[in-house]
């Protein structure tokens, strides 16, 4: 079996008194692209934040490359090669495109420098045209590209994309999906959260559906396509 980069077991996560994740097991192997699906409020973003240490689980374990990360700060998870592109993007609006990218540049955990400044700009031609624009001057789609580009500059082992195309115009969303395919082909593992299951399953090797904080389906994209009742029941499509 491929090396497990992320292994979460028995994750129980709360927001105050609200029990959000209920004993979730979730893993990501090297080179694997996973679609994380479910209706709004089912625990997808909470699972990502539990993995990153932003919302620590109350019980269960999170391991990154076999290192237990419970109680460890988020920056230590990032240092182990996990890049997180959150919903809402979080770029530095007062910095230029160049500065946003350059501040993140570093070799990966194995010394890899596959994603250089030049390669990122080649992958995101729109950013090439706006190098000296401030982050706040970019459109929503351009900000998303910049956030993904900045994450790639860290040469991650795993890239987490939360609501990658939320609120974007169809043309820009199509560009984001193209970039997701390029990332997959580059060998980086990925977790993709997005409402467009058709686009997600064109890229992913495996898919996980959450309902009320529990895993109700886990299987290949083909298995999901072959059983429309799963999509209808749990995603409403």
C-alpha positions in Angstrom: 0.0 0.0 0.0 1.2 3.6 -0.7 2.5 5.6 2.2 -0.2 7.2 4.2 0.3 10.9 4.5 -2.8 11.7 6.5 -4.6 9.2 8.8 -7.4 10.3 11.0 -9.1 7.7 13.2 -12.2 8.0 15.4 -12.4 11.8 15.1 -14.9 13.4 17.4 -15.1 17.1 17.0 -17.4 19.7 18.7 -18.2 23.3 18.3 -19.2 24.2 21.9 -22.0 21.7 22.7 -22.6 20.9 19.1 -21.3 17.4 18.2 -20.1 17.9 14.5 -17.8 14.9 13.7 -18.9 11.5 15.0 -16.1 8.9 14.9 -14.8 9.6 11.5 -12.0 7.6 9.9 -10.3 9.3 7.0 -7.0 8.8 5.2 -4.9 10.1 2.3 -2.2 8.1 0.6 0.7 9.6 -1.4 -0.3 10.5 -4.9 -4.1 10.1 -4.1 -6.8 12.6 -5.0 -9.9 12.5 -2.8 -13.3 14.1 -3.2 -14.9 15.1 0.1 -18.6 15.6 -0.4 -21.8 16.3 1.4 -24.5 18.9 1.8 -23.9 22.1 3.6 -23.3 21.7 7.4 -22.4 18.0 7.2 -18.9 18.4 8.6 -16.6 18.7 5.6 -14.8 21.9 6.6 -14.7 20.8 10.2 -12.9 17.6 9.2 -10.3 19.6 7.2 -9.9 22.0 10.2 -9.5 19.0 12.6 -6.8 17.6 10.4 -5.0 21.0 10.3 -5.4 21.5 14.1 -7.5 24.6 13.7 -10.4 22.9 15.4 -8.8 20.2 17.6 -10.8 17.0 17.9 -12.0 16.1 21.4 -11.0 12.5 20.8 -9.5 10.3 18.1 -6.1 10.7 16.5 -4.7 12.7 13.6 -1.5 11.4 12.2 0.6 13.2 9.5 3.2 10.9 8.0 2.8 8.6 11.1 3.4 11.5 13.5 0.5 12.0 15.9 -0.5 15.7 15.7 -3.1 16.0 18.4 -2.6 19.1 20.4 0.1 20.4 18.0 -0.2 23.8 16.4 -1.4 24.3 12.8 2.0 25.5 11.6 3.6 22.2 12.5 1.0 20.4 10.3 1.9 22.8 7.5 5.6 22.1 8.0 5.0 18.4 7.4 3.9 19.2 3.9 0.1 19.9 4.2 -1.0 23.0 2.3 -4.5 24.3 3.1 -6.6 26.6 0.8 -9.5 27.5 3.0 -13.0 28.6 2.0 -12.7 32.4 1.8 -9.1 32.3 0.4 -7.2 34.4 2.9 -4.7 36.1 0.7 -2.7 39.2 1.8 -4.7 42.0 0.2 -2.0 44.7 0.9 0.7 42.6 -0.8 1.2 42.3 -4.6 0.8 39.0 -6.5 4.6 38.7 -6.6 4.9 39.2 -2.8 2.1 36.8 -2.0 3.9 34.1 -4.0 7.4 34.8 -3.0 6.7 34.9 0.7 5.5 31.2 0.5 8.4 29.9 -1.5 10.3 27.0 0.0 11.4 23.4 -0.8 9.1 20.6 0.2 9.7 18.1 3.0 11.8 15.8 0.7 13.8 18.8 -0.6 11.7 18.9 -3.8 11.4 22.2 -5.7 9.0 21.1 -8.4 6.8 24.2 -8.1 8.9 27.2 -8.8 7.8 30.8 -9.2 8.1 30.3 -13.0 6.1 27.1 -13.0 3.3 28.7 -11.0 3.0 31.7 -13.4 3.1 29.3 -16.3 0.2 27.4 -14.7 -1.7 30.6 -13.9 -1.4 32.9 -16.9 -3.9 35.4 -15.4 -1.5 36.0 -12.5 1.4 36.6 -14.9 -0.6 39.5 -16.3 -1.2 41.0 -12.8 2.1 40.6 -11.0 2.1 44.1 -9.5 -1.5 44.2 -8.6 -2.4 44.1 -4.9 -4.3 41.1 -3.7 -7.4 43.3 -3.0 -7.4 44.4 -6.7 -7.9 40.9 -8.0 -11.3 39.4 -8.9 -12.6 36.5 -6.7 -11.4 34.0 -9.3 -7.9 35.5 -9.5 -7.7 35.6 -5.7 -8.5 31.8 -5.7 -5.8 31.2 -8.3 -3.3 33.2 -6.2 -4.2 31.2 -3.1 -3.7 27.9 -4.9 -0.5 29.2 -6.5 0.8 30.4 -3.1 0.1 26.9 -1.6 2.0 25.2 -4.5 5.0 27.5 -3.8 5.4 25.5 -0.5 5.9 22.3 -2.6 3.4 20.4 -0.5 2.9 16.7 -0.3 -0.9 17.2 0.2 -3.0 20.1 -1.1 -6.4 20.7 0.6 -8.9 22.8 -1.4 -12.1 23.8 0.5 -14.9 24.9 -1.9 -12.4 25.5 -4.7 -14.9 27.0 -7.1 -17.5 28.5 -4.7 -19.1 31.7 -6.2 -16.9 31.8 -9.3 -18.0 32.5 -12.8 -18.3 29.3 -15.0 -15.3 30.3 -17.1 -13.1 30.9 -14.1 -14.4 27.7 -12.4 -13.4 25.7 -15.5 -9.9 27.2 -15.2 -9.7 26.1 -11.6 -10.7 22.5 -12.6 -7.9 22.5 -15.3 -5.4 23.5 -12.6 -6.7 20.7 -10.3 -5.9 18.2 -13.1 -2.4 19.7 -13.5 -1.8 19.4 -9.8 -3.0 15.7 -9.8 -0.7 14.9 -12.7 2.2 16.5 -10.8 1.9 13.8 -8.2 0.7 15.9 -5.3 -2.0 14.3 -3.2 -5.2 16.4 -2.8 -8.4 16.7 -0.9 -11.0 18.6 -2.9 -14.3 19.9 -1.4 -16.7 21.2 -4.0 -20.4 21.1 -4.7 -19.9 20.1 -8.4 -19.7 16.4 -8.0 -19.4 15.8 -11.8 -16.2 17.9 -12.0 -14.8 16.4 -8.7 -15.2 12.8 -9.8 -13.5 13.5 -13.1 -10.3 14.1 -11.1 -10.6 12.1 -8.0 -9.4 8.5 -7.3 -11.7 8.0 -4.3 -14.6 9.9 -2.8 -16.0 10.2 0.7 -19.5 11.5 1.5 -20.4 12.9 4.9 -23.9 13.1 6.4 -24.3 14.7 9.9 -20.6 14.1 10.7 -20.4 10.5 9.7 -19.0 8.7 6.6 -21.9 7.2 4.6 -20.1 6.4 1.4 -16.5 5.7 0.5 -15.5 4.5 -2.9 -14.2 5.2 -6.4 -15.6 7.7 -8.8 -16.8 4.9 -11.0 -18.7 3.3 -8.0 -20.4 6.7 -7.4 -21.4 7.0 -11.0 -22.7 3.5 -11.1 -25.1 4.1 -8.2 -27.1 7.3 -8.8 -29.2 6.5 -5.7 -26.2 7.4 -3.5 -25.9 10.8 -5.2 -29.7 11.4 -4.9 -29.9 10.4 -1.3 -26.9 12.1 0.1 -26.2 15.0 -2.3 -29.7 15.7 -3.6 -28.7 15.4 -7.3 
